[in-house]
Amino acid sequence: MKKTTFTLALALLAFAAAPALAQQKVKVKTKTESNGAPAPETEAAPAPEAGTGAGQAGTGSVGKSIAVAQYYEGGQDAMYAFIQQELKYPLMARRNRIQGTCIVSFTLNPDGSMSGVKLVKNIGGGCGEEALRVTRLLKFKQPEYPILTSLPISFKLGAAGANTAQ
Protein backbone atom coordinates (compact mmCIF):
# COMPACT_ATOMS: atom_id res chain seq x y z
CA MET A 1 0.00 0.00 0.00
CA LYS A 2 2.82 2.40 0.87
CA LYS A 3 4.60 1.66 -2.39
CA THR A 4 1.53 2.49 -4.53
CA THR A 5 0.85 5.64 -2.51
CA PHE A 6 4.44 6.75 -2.98
CA THR A 7 4.30 5.99 -6.72
CA LEU A 8 1.04 7.90 -7.08
CA ALA A 9 2.43 10.89 -5.19
CA LEU A 10 5.56 10.86 -7.33
CA ALA A 11 3.47 10.75 -10.52
CA LEU A 12 1.32 13.69 -9.37
CA LEU A 13 4.43 15.68 -8.53
CA ALA A 14 5.87 14.98 -11.98
CA PHE A 15 2.66 16.16 -13.68
CA ALA A 16 2.56 19.29 -11.55
CA ALA A 17 6.17 20.18 -12.37
CA ALA A 18 5.94 19.49 -16.11
CA PRO A 19 4.42 22.87 -17.17
CA ALA A 20 7.00 24.79 -15.14
CA LEU A 21 9.85 22.85 -16.71
CA ALA A 22 8.48 23.37 -20.22
CA GLN A 23 8.63 27.16 -19.81
CA GLN A 24 12.24 27.36 -18.60
CA LYS A 25 14.90 28.65 -20.96
CA VAL A 26 17.35 25.99 -22.03
CA LYS A 27 20.95 26.61 -23.04
CA VAL A 28 21.92 24.70 -26.15
CA LYS A 29 25.48 24.06 -27.27
CA THR A 30 26.00 23.47 -30.95
CA LYS A 31 29.07 22.66 -33.03
CA THR A 32 29.75 24.21 -36.37
CA GLU A 33 30.38 21.74 -39.16
CA SER A 34 33.13 23.71 -40.88
CA ASN A 35 35.94 23.69 -38.28
CA GLY A 36 34.57 21.60 -35.43
CA ALA A 37 35.03 24.46 -32.94
CA PRO A 38 32.19 24.91 -30.51
CA ALA A 39 29.79 27.69 -31.30
CA PRO A 40 28.79 30.18 -28.62
CA GLU A 41 25.96 29.13 -26.34
CA THR A 42 22.53 30.23 -27.43
CA GLU A 43 19.29 30.33 -25.54
CA ALA A 44 16.37 28.46 -27.00
CA ALA A 45 13.00 30.06 -26.51
CA PRO A 46 10.41 28.01 -24.64
CA ALA A 47 7.90 26.11 -26.73
CA PRO A 48 4.78 28.15 -27.39
CA GLU A 49 1.68 27.08 -25.54
CA ALA A 50 -1.10 25.57 -27.57
CA GLY A 51 -4.13 27.79 -27.78
CA THR A 52 -7.28 28.32 -29.70
CA GLY A 53 -6.31 31.61 -31.17
CA ALA A 54 -9.70 32.85 -30.09
CA GLY A 55 -10.47 36.46 -30.73
CA GLN A 56 -13.17 38.51 -29.18
CA ALA A 57 -16.41 38.56 -31.08
CA GLY A 58 -17.13 41.90 -29.47
CA THR A 59 -14.09 43.58 -31.06
CA GLY A 60 -13.77 41.63 -34.29
CA SER A 61 -10.05 40.98 -33.74
CA VAL A 62 -8.67 37.48 -33.92
CA GLY A 63 -5.22 36.20 -32.92
CA LYS A 64 -5.05 33.43 -35.51
CA SER A 65 -6.83 33.03 -38.77
CA ILE A 66 -9.73 30.62 -38.89
CA ALA A 67 -9.34 28.29 -41.90
CA VAL A 68 -13.01 28.27 -42.79
CA ALA A 69 -13.19 32.10 -42.76
CA GLN A 70 -11.84 32.21 -46.32
CA TYR A 71 -15.15 30.71 -47.44
CA TYR A 72 -17.17 33.47 -45.75
CA GLU A 73 -18.09 36.41 -47.98
CA GLY A 74 -15.71 39.22 -46.97
CA GLY A 75 -13.29 37.01 -45.03
CA GLN A 76 -12.59 36.65 -41.35
CA ASP A 77 -13.13 40.29 -40.40
CA ALA A 78 -16.56 40.31 -42.02
CA MET A 79 -17.43 37.01 -40.32
CA TYR A 80 -16.57 38.35 -36.87
CA ALA A 81 -18.36 41.63 -37.61
CA PHE A 82 -21.49 39.62 -38.41
CA ILE A 83 -21.06 37.59 -35.22
CA GLN A 84 -20.66 40.81 -33.20
CA GLN A 85 -23.81 42.24 -34.77
CA GLU A 86 -25.94 39.15 -34.13
CA LEU A 87 -24.54 38.10 -30.75
CA LYS A 88 -26.79 38.83 -27.78
CA TYR A 89 -25.18 38.40 -24.38
CA PRO A 90 -27.45 36.03 -22.40
CA LEU A 91 -29.11 37.67 -19.43
CA MET A 92 -28.12 34.88 -17.03
CA ALA A 93 -24.46 35.16 -18.07
CA ARG A 94 -24.57 38.94 -17.68
CA ARG A 95 -26.11 38.72 -14.19
CA ASN A 96 -23.52 36.17 -13.08
CA ARG A 97 -20.67 38.02 -14.83
CA ILE A 98 -19.74 35.00 -16.92
CA GLN A 99 -17.04 35.69 -19.52
CA GLY A 100 -14.96 33.45 -21.73
CA THR A 101 -14.81 31.69 -25.06
CA CYS A 102 -17.25 29.09 -26.37
CA ILE A 103 -16.01 26.82 -29.13
CA VAL A 104 -18.41 25.52 -31.76
CA SER A 105 -17.42 22.68 -34.08
CA PHE A 106 -19.05 21.93 -37.42
CA THR A 107 -18.46 20.46 -40.86
CA LEU A 108 -18.66 22.79 -43.84
CA ASN A 109 -20.04 20.65 -46.68
CA PRO A 110 -19.08 21.04 -50.36
CA ASP A 111 -22.46 22.66 -51.06
CA GLY A 112 -21.80 25.44 -48.50
CA SER A 113 -24.16 24.07 -45.84
CA MET A 114 -23.13 23.18 -42.30
CA SER A 115 -23.67 19.83 -40.61
CA GLY A 116 -22.72 18.34 -37.28
CA VAL A 117 -22.88 21.67 -35.47
CA LYS A 118 -22.02 20.99 -31.84
CA LEU A 119 -20.69 22.79 -28.81
CA VAL A 120 -17.15 21.76 -27.87
CA LYS A 121 -16.62 24.21 -25.01
CA ASN A 122 -19.38 25.88 -23.03
CA ILE A 123 -18.82 28.57 -20.41
CA GLY A 124 -22.38 28.38 -19.08
CA GLY A 125 -25.10 30.91 -18.42
CA GLY A 126 -26.67 30.37 -21.84
CA CYS A 127 -23.54 31.44 -23.76
CA GLY A 128 -23.14 28.05 -25.43
CA GLU A 129 -26.67 28.09 -26.79
CA GLU A 130 -26.16 31.65 -28.07
CA ALA A 131 -22.89 30.66 -29.76
CA LEU A 132 -24.69 27.76 -31.49
CA ARG A 133 -27.51 30.07 -32.62
CA VAL A 134 -25.14 32.64 -34.11
CA THR A 135 -23.00 29.96 -35.79
CA ARG A 136 -26.06 28.50 -37.52
CA LEU A 137 -26.78 31.95 -39.01
CA LEU A 138 -23.44 32.06 -40.86
CA LYS A 139 -23.56 31.54 -44.64
CA PHE A 140 -20.45 30.20 -46.38
CA LYS A 141 -19.37 29.83 -50.01
CA GLN A 142 -18.99 26.35 -51.47
CA PRO A 143 -15.62 24.74 -50.71
CA GLU A 144 -14.21 21.99 -52.94
CA TYR A 145 -14.25 19.39 -50.15
CA PRO A 146 -15.81 19.00 -46.68
CA ILE A 147 -13.99 20.90 -43.94
CA LEU A 148 -14.21 19.97 -40.26
CA THR A 149 -13.50 23.11 -38.27
CA SER A 150 -14.08 24.85 -34.97
CA LEU A 151 -15.04 28.45 -34.40
CA PRO A 152 -14.21 30.32 -31.17
CA ILE A 153 -16.80 32.85 -30.05
CA SER A 154 -15.80 35.10 -27.16
CA PHE A 155 -18.16 36.56 -24.62
CA LYS A 156 -16.74 39.56 -22.81
CA LEU A 157 -18.68 41.98 -20.68
CA GLY A 158 -18.22 45.51 -21.91
CA ALA A 159 -20.19 48.72 -21.84
CA ALA A 160 -23.68 48.59 -20.40
CA GLY A 161 -26.25 47.80 -23.05
CA ALA A 162 -23.85 46.15 -25.52
CA ASN A 163 -24.89 42.73 -26.82
CA THR A 164 -27.74 42.37 -24.34
CA ALA A 165 -30.56 39.89 -24.79
CA GLN A 166 -33.82 41.64 -25.58
C-alpha positions as CSV (number, residue, x, y, z in Angstrom):
1,M,0.0,0.0,0.0
2,K,2.8,2.4,0.9
3,K,4.6,1.7,-2.4
4,T,1.5,2.5,-4.5
5,T,0.8,5.6,-2.5
6,F,4.4,6.7,-3.0
7,T,4.3,6.0,-6.7
8,L,1.0,7.9,-7.1
9,A,2.4,10.9,-5.2
10,L,5.6,10.9,-7.3
11,A,3.5,10.8,-10.5
12,L,1.3,13.7,-9.4
13,L,4.4,15.7,-8.5
14,A,5.9,15.0,-12.0
15,F,2.7,16.2,-13.7
16,A,2.6,19.3,-11.5
17,A,6.2,20.2,-12.4
18,A,5.9,19.5,-16.1
19,P,4.4,22.9,-17.2
20,A,7.0,24.8,-15.1
21,L,9.9,22.8,-16.7
22,A,8.5,23.4,-20.2
23,Q,8.6,27.2,-19.8
24,Q,12.2,27.4,-18.6
25,K,14.9,28.7,-21.0
26,V,17.4,26.0,-22.0
27,K,20.9,26.6,-23.0
28,V,21.9,24.7,-26.2
29,K,25.5,24.1,-27.3
30,T,26.0,23.5,-31.0
31,K,29.1,22.7,-33.0
32,T,29.8,24.2,-36.4
33,E,30.4,21.7,-39.2
34,S,33.1,23.7,-40.9
35,N,35.9,23.7,-38.3
36,G,34.6,21.6,-35.4
37,A,35.0,24.5,-32.9
38,P,32.2,24.9,-30.5
39,A,29.8,27.7,-31.3
40,P,28.8,30.2,-28.6
41,E,26.0,29.1,-26.3
42,T,22.5,30.2,-27.4
43,E,19.3,30.3,-25.5
44,A,16.4,28.5,-27.0
45,A,13.0,30.1,-26.5
46,P,10.4,28.0,-24.6
47,A,7.9,26.1,-26.7
48,P,4.8,28.1,-27.4
49,E,1.7,27.1,-25.5
50,A,-1.1,25.6,-27.6
51,G,-4.1,27.8,-27.8
52,T,-7.3,28.3,-29.7
53,G,-6.3,31.6,-31.2
54,A,-9.7,32.9,-30.1
55,G,-10.5,36.5,-30.7
56,Q,-13.2,38.5,-29.2
57,A,-16.4,38.6,-31.1
58,G,-17.1,41.9,-29.5
59,T,-14.1,43.6,-31.1
60,G,-13.8,41.6,-34.3
61,S,-10.0,41.0,-33.7
62,V,-8.7,37.5,-33.9
63,G,-5.2,36.2,-32.9
64,K,-5.1,33.4,-35.5
65,S,-6.8,33.0,-38.8
66,I,-9.7,30.6,-38.9
67,A,-9.3,28.3,-41.9
68,V,-13.0,28.3,-42.8
69,A,-13.2,32.1,-42.8
70,Q,-11.8,32.2,-46.3
71,Y,-15.1,30.7,-47.4
72,Y,-17.2,33.5,-45.8
73,E,-18.1,36.4,-48.0
74,G,-15.7,39.2,-47.0
75,G,-13.3,37.0,-45.0
76,Q,-12.6,36.7,-41.3
77,D,-13.1,40.3,-40.4
78,A,-16.6,40.3,-42.0
79,M,-17.4,37.0,-40.3
80,Y,-16.6,38.3,-36.9
81,A,-18.4,41.6,-37.6
82,F,-21.5,39.6,-38.4
83,I,-21.1,37.6,-35.2
84,Q,-20.7,40.8,-33.2
85,Q,-23.8,42.2,-34.8
86,E,-25.9,39.1,-34.1
87,L,-24.5,38.1,-30.7
88,K,-26.8,38.8,-27.8
89,Y,-25.2,38.4,-24.4
90,P,-27.4,36.0,-22.4
91,L,-29.1,37.7,-19.4
92,M,-28.1,34.9,-17.0
93,A,-24.5,35.2,-18.1
94,R,-24.6,38.9,-17.7
95,R,-26.1,38.7,-14.2
96,N,-23.5,36.2,-13.1
97,R,-20.7,38.0,-14.8
98,I,-19.7,35.0,-16.9
99,Q,-17.0,35.7,-19.5
100,G,-15.0,33.5,-21.7
101,T,-14.8,31.7,-25.1
102,C,-17.2,29.1,-26.4
103,I,-16.0,26.8,-29.1
104,V,-18.4,25.5,-31.8
105,S,-17.4,22.7,-34.1
106,F,-19.1,21.9,-37.4
107,T,-18.5,20.5,-40.9
108,L,-18.7,22.8,-43.8
109,N,-20.0,20.7,-46.7
110,P,-19.1,21.0,-50.4
111,D,-22.5,22.7,-51.1
112,G,-21.8,25.4,-48.5
113,S,-24.2,24.1,-45.8
114,M,-23.1,23.2,-42.3
115,S,-23.7,19.8,-40.6
116,G,-22.7,18.3,-37.3
117,V,-22.9,21.7,-35.5
118,K,-22.0,21.0,-31.8
119,L,-20.7,22.8,-28.8
120,V,-17.2,21.8,-27.9
121,K,-16.6,24.2,-25.0
122,N,-19.4,25.9,-23.0
123,I,-18.8,28.6,-20.4
124,G,-22.4,28.4,-19.1
125,G,-25.1,30.9,-18.4
126,G,-26.7,30.4,-21.8
127,C,-23.5,31.4,-23.8
128,G,-23.1,28.1,-25.4
129,E,-26.7,28.1,-26.8
130,E,-26.2,31.7,-28.1
131,A,-22.9,30.7,-29.8
132,L,-24.7,27.8,-31.5
133,R,-27.5,30.1,-32.6
134,V,-25.1,32.6,-34.1
135,T,-23.0,30.0,-35.8
136,R,-26.1,28.5,-37.5
137,L,-26.8,31.9,-39.0
138,L,-23.4,32.1,-40.9
139,K,-23.6,31.5,-44.6
140,F,-20.5,30.2,-46.4
141,K,-19.4,29.8,-50.0
142,Q,-19.0,26.4,-51.5
143,P,-15.6,24.7,-50.7
144,E,-14.2,22.0,-52.9
145,Y,-14.2,19.4,-50.2
146,P,-15.8,19.0,-46.7
147,I,-14.0,20.9,-43.9
148,L,-14.2,20.0,-40.3
149,T,-13.5,23.1,-38.3
150,S,-14.1,24.8,-35.0
151,L,-15.0,28.5,-34.4
152,P,-14.2,30.3,-31.2
153,I,-16.8,32.8,-30.0
154,S,-15.8,35.1,-27.2
155,F,-18.2,36.6,-24.6
156,K,-16.7,39.6,-22.8
157,L,-18.7,42.0,-20.7
158,G,-18.2,45.5,-21.9
159,A,-20.2,48.7,-21.8
160,A,-23.7,48.6,-20.4
161,G,-26.2,47.8,-23.0
162,A,-23.8,46.2,-25.5
163,N,-24.9,42.7,-26.8
164,T,-27.7,42.4,-24.3
165,A,-30.6,39.9,-24.8
166,Q,-33.8,41.6,-25.6
